[in-house]
Amino acid sequence: MDQTIRCARHCSALICAFIALLCLGEFARADEASSWDASSWHEIETKYIFGFTTGSGIGIEGEKEFTVDTVGRFGKRDGHYAATETKYEYEFTPSQFVQIEFGALGSAHNIGGVTDLDNRNAAGFAGGFAEFRYLALERTSNNPLSVTVAFEPNVRLIDETSGDRVHNYEFETTVNADLELLRNRLYAGFNLLYEPEVTWTATDDTVREATVGGSTALSLRIASNVLVGGEVWYLRHYDSPTLFAFSGDAITLGPTLYVQFTPKMFMTATWNTQVWGREIGNSLPLNLSEFQRQRARLKFAWEF
């Protein structure tokens, strides 16, 4: 295992240890009976509790939020590979059925000795994005299922994988659903993804591709402000937005964590590992051409 992955895992362990200490502090302050009485807990917004899987929640009408959301990708077939992309996001909810988000993208790449990728150690402004979310089915006392449809256009000036200067246009479309299995305690999340994109490279080449997939996640509320769980993703890559040129697929899975520090401040963290994959034309295990060995997410949000 390369040094980049080991360092990333060490950082993840430190973050988890820090969160564990915060959670222990919460438990020490809370009354034991009320801590485990889920009927006394407030309802929780489900959007962020599933890791890479997005829940259906869109917040309260009139609510605003600022989020720093970092996704890291680690490990290719050879050499060392680490890439991060961070969203600096402003979000507001003009009605109980609509949520709008927009912001800037920053990226960083540390690449060395990876086949088909230039060596690189750089960071910079990467572009911008917007997102429109519509609550298509609202959870009620008689209906535990909630469904949101989301559209997210992205404009990138730096390629996510290689770090090359490009003009990339991506239009991510998702269906985000979640089911309350136990009142205020256990939730299941489901996502469907279609992500077409087109890229114009510095050499005037045009690359058209698409990713489709789906996920399933579970999240258990172990305290009024802490949820833990896990998720699994199945992803397919095509060298065409019309899904006619299949190039490979992958399955990733990993644990998730959500911690609410105050009523207006919370974080989510997750780590996914590729456990199965295939590349068309390559008999080696895993798909490390379109995807990566590991990916991680750390998000902090402040509501106001």
N, C-alpha and C positions, 0 to 999 in steps of 0.2 A: 504494500500500500504506500502510495507516495506521500511526501511530506505535507503537501497542501491539505489532503484529506485528514491526516492526523492532527494538523493544527486546527482545522475547522471543527473536528470532533472535540478537541480540548476546549475550544471557545464555547461550544455548545454545552459541554459539561459544566463549565463555570457559570454560564447563564442559568442553567437549570438549578445549580446549587444556590445561586443568589435568589431565584424565585422561591425555592423551597424554604429558605430562611424567612422570606416575607410571608409565606403561607403559614409557617409555624407561628410567626408573630400574630397573625390573624386568629389562628386557633386559640392561642393563649389568651387573647382578649375576649373571645366569644364565649357565651354560655354554652355548655356542651349540649344541653337538650335542644336549645333553639338552633344550634349550628346544623343539626341533622334532621330538623323538622322542616322538610321541603315545603310544606303548606304555608309556612310563615315567610318564605322567601319571595322577593319581588320577581316579576317576570323579567326575563333577560332577552336582550336583542340577539338573535341567532346569527347575524351576518358573519361574525368573526370567530365563532367558537369551533370551527372544523378544520383549521389549518389552511391548506391550499384550496380545499373545498369551501365555497362561499355559501353561507346560509341565506335565507329569504328575507331577513329583516331589513327594513329601510329607515328605522328610527321614528322619532316623534315629529309630527308636523311643526315646522319652525325651528327645528334643531339644526345646529351647525357643528362642524367637526374639522379638525386638522389632524392629518395622519402622516407618519413617516413609515413607509412600508418597503423593507429591503428583502430582495430575493437573491440568494447566492446559489451558484451552480459549480460543482466541483467534480473533477475527474474525467479524463478521456481514456482512449485506448493506450496511449503512451505519454511520456513526458509528464509535466505538471500543468494543471489547468484549474484556474479559479476565476469566476466572473460574477459580478454583482450588478444589480440594477435597483435603484431606489426611486420610489415615487414620493414626491412631496405634494400632498393632495389636500385640497379644500373640498368639503362636502356639505351640501345643505339639502333640506327636505321641505320643499314648498307646499306639499300636501301629503296626506296620509297614504297616498298611493304612488307617489313619485319621489325619486331621489336623484340629484344631479351632482356629479363630481368632475373636477378638472385639476390639472397640475402639471408639474415639470418632472422630467426624468433625468437622473444622473447615473452614470455607469463607471465601473472600474474593471480592468482585466489584468491578470497576471498569468501569462502563457509562456511556456518554454518547452521545446522539444516535442510538440504535438504534431503528428502527421497532418498535412494539408492546412495547418494554421501557422501564421507568422508569429515569431516570438514577440511578446508585447508586455509592457508594464506601464499602464497609463490609466488616467481617470479624467472624466470631463462631463460637460452638459450633453445629454443624449437625446433630447427632444421633449415632446409633450403628449398629453392624452386627455381624454374626456370620457365620461361614462354616464349613461342614462339608464336608470332602473325603474321598472314598473311592477307594482305589486298586483299580480293577476289573480291570485287567490289568497284571501286573508284567513288566518287562523281564528277560530272562534271557540266558544265553550263546547260546541257540538262538532267541531271540525278540527282535528289536530294537525292537519296538513296545510302548509303555506307555500306558495309558489311565486317567484319573481323572475321576470325576463329582463336581461341586461344586454346593452349594446355598448361596446367600448372601442372607439377608434384611437389608434396610436400613430404618431409620426416620430420616427427615429432617425437620428443623424449618425448614430454609431450602432453597428451590428451587435445584437445580443450575444452571439456566439463568438465571433472572431475579433470584435473590437475595431473592425475596419470602418472607415468613413463611407457612409452610404446614404441613400434616400430610401427609407423603408416606410411603407404604409400598411398598417394591419387593422383589421376590423373584427374584433372578438365578439362573438355572440354566445351567450350562455343562458341556460335555464337553471335557476337555483331553487331547490326545493328542500324543505326540512319537515320532519314529522316529530311531534312531541310524544314520545313513547310512554314516559312517566311524567306526571304533572310537575313542572319546575325541576325535574331531576335528570331525565335521560332523553337525548335528542338524536335523531338520525338525519344525516344530510345527504343530498344527491345532486350532482351536477351533470349537465350535458354541455359539451363545448364544440363550437365550430369556429376556427380561427384562420381565415384566408389572409394572405399577405402578398405584396409585390415589392421587390427591391431592385433599385437601380444602383449598380456598383460604381466605383471610381473609374473602372475601365469600360463603362457604358454597357455592361452586360445587364440583362433583365432576368430576374429570378422570380418565378411565381410558384407558390407552394401553399400548403394548408395543413393544419393539425386538427384532428377531431378526437373526441374521447369522452370519457365519463368517469365519475367517481362515486364512491360510497364512503360515508364516515359515520362514526359514533362519537358522542361526547357526553360524558357523565359529570354531573355537578356534585363534587365531593364536599364543597362548602359553599356558602352563599356567594362568594366571590371567586371561586376556582372551579374550572372544568378541565378534565383530562380525557383523552380519547385516542383514536387512531383513524387513519384513512387509507384507502387504496385507490389508485388511478390506473386506468387503461388508456393509452394514448397511441394514435396512429398518425403517421406522417405521409403526405402525398406531395409529389413534385408538380402538382396542379391544383388550383382552387376548385376545380370541378370533380376532384376525387377519383380521377381515372388512372393516375400514375402512382400506385402504392409503392413506398420505398422502405417501410419498416414500422415496427411498433414496439411498445415497451409497457411493462407493469412496474409501478413504484408503490411503496407503502411506507408508513412510518407513524410515529406518535404525534399527538397534538396537545397544546397547553394554552389555556386562556386564563388570565388573571386580571381582575378588576381592582385596581389600587384604591380608587375613590369613586364616588358616583359619576364623575366626569372624566376619569382617566383609566385606561386599561391597555393591556398588551396581549398579543397572541404570538406563539412560537410553534414551529413544526420542523420536522426533519424527515425527508423521504429518501429511500434507497431503491435503486433499480434492482429488482429481484429476478426479472426475466425480460428478454428482449431479442429481437432478430433484425438484421439488416439484409435487405434483398441483395443477393450476390456476395454475401460474406457469411461463412459458416461459423465464425467465432461467436461465443455466447455474448449476450447483451447487445443493445443498440446504443453504441456510443458515438455514432455519427450525427443523428438528429437529436439525441438526448444526452444525458450525463449520468455518471455513477450516483451522485448524491445531489440533492437540492435542499435548501433550508430557507425558512422565512421567519423574519422577526419584524413585528409591526407594533408601533406605539400610537395611541390615538388620544386626543384631548377634545372633549365636547364642550360647547359653550352656547 
